[in-house]
Amino acid sequence: MRLQRNKDPSLFSVPLADHQRVYRAIEQQNGEQAGTYMATLVNDALHDTIAALRHKRSGSATTPAQK
């Protein structure tokens, strides 16, 4: 497993905001909303991971997130 280091901090601004939404929903004790936000985060991460693996397998030097 590689750590995500030496990457542009701007790549984390959207995911960080998404995680902050989950945190706020938990803080407000809104389990349904927190679950919805978390399910979306996991779904997006799964799609990004699959896309990265497909690009790696095809020999592409860039991933969709880098374009």
C-alpha positions as CSV (number, residue, x, y, z in Angstrom):
1,M,0.0,0.0,0.0
2,R,1.4,3.4,-1.0
3,L,0.6,6.5,1.0
4,Q,-0.6,9.5,-0.8
5,R,2.3,11.8,-0.3
6,N,3.9,14.4,-2.5
7,K,0.5,15.2,-4.0
8,D,-1.0,18.6,-4.6
9,P,-3.1,19.5,-1.5
10,S,-5.9,20.8,-3.7
11,L,-6.6,17.2,-4.6
12,F,-7.9,16.7,-1.0
13,S,-10.1,19.8,-0.8
14,V,-13.3,18.1,-2.2
15,P,-12.9,14.8,-0.2
16,L,-12.1,16.8,2.9
17,A,-15.3,18.8,2.5
18,D,-17.2,15.5,2.0
19,H,-15.8,14.1,5.2
20,Q,-16.6,17.3,7.1
21,R,-20.3,16.9,6.0
22,V,-20.3,13.4,7.5
23,Y,-18.7,14.7,10.7
24,R,-21.3,17.5,11.0
25,A,-24.2,15.0,10.4
26,I,-22.8,12.8,13.2
27,E,-22.3,15.8,15.4
28,Q,-26.0,16.7,14.9
29,Q,-26.9,13.1,15.7
30,N,-28.4,12.7,12.2
31,G,-27.5,9.1,11.5
32,E,-29.6,8.8,8.3
33,Q,-27.8,11.8,6.7
34,A,-24.4,10.7,7.9
35,G,-25.0,7.2,6.4
36,T,-26.1,8.8,3.1
37,Y,-23.0,10.9,3.0
38,M,-20.7,8.0,3.9
39,A,-22.3,5.7,1.4
40,T,-21.6,8.3,-1.3
41,L,-18.0,8.7,-0.2
42,V,-17.5,4.9,-0.3
43,N,-19.2,4.6,-3.7
44,D,-17.1,7.4,-5.2
45,A,-13.9,5.9,-3.7
46,L,-14.7,2.5,-5.2
47,H,-15.3,4.0,-8.6
48,D,-12.0,6.0,-8.4
49,T,-10.1,2.9,-7.4
50,I,-11.6,0.8,-10.1
51,A,-10.8,3.5,-12.7
52,A,-7.2,3.7,-11.4
53,L,-6.7,0.0,-11.5
54,R,-8.0,-0.1,-15.1
55,H,-5.6,2.6,-16.2
56,K,-2.7,0.9,-14.4
57,R,-3.6,-2.4,-16.1
58,S,-3.8,-0.7,-19.5
59,G,-0.4,0.9,-19.0
60,S,-1.7,4.4,-18.9
61,A,0.6,6.9,-17.1
62,T,-2.3,9.0,-15.7
63,T,-5.4,8.3,-13.8
64,P,-8.7,10.0,-14.4
65,A,-8.2,12.1,-11.3
66,Q,-4.9,13.5,-12.7
67,K,-6.4,14.7,-16.0
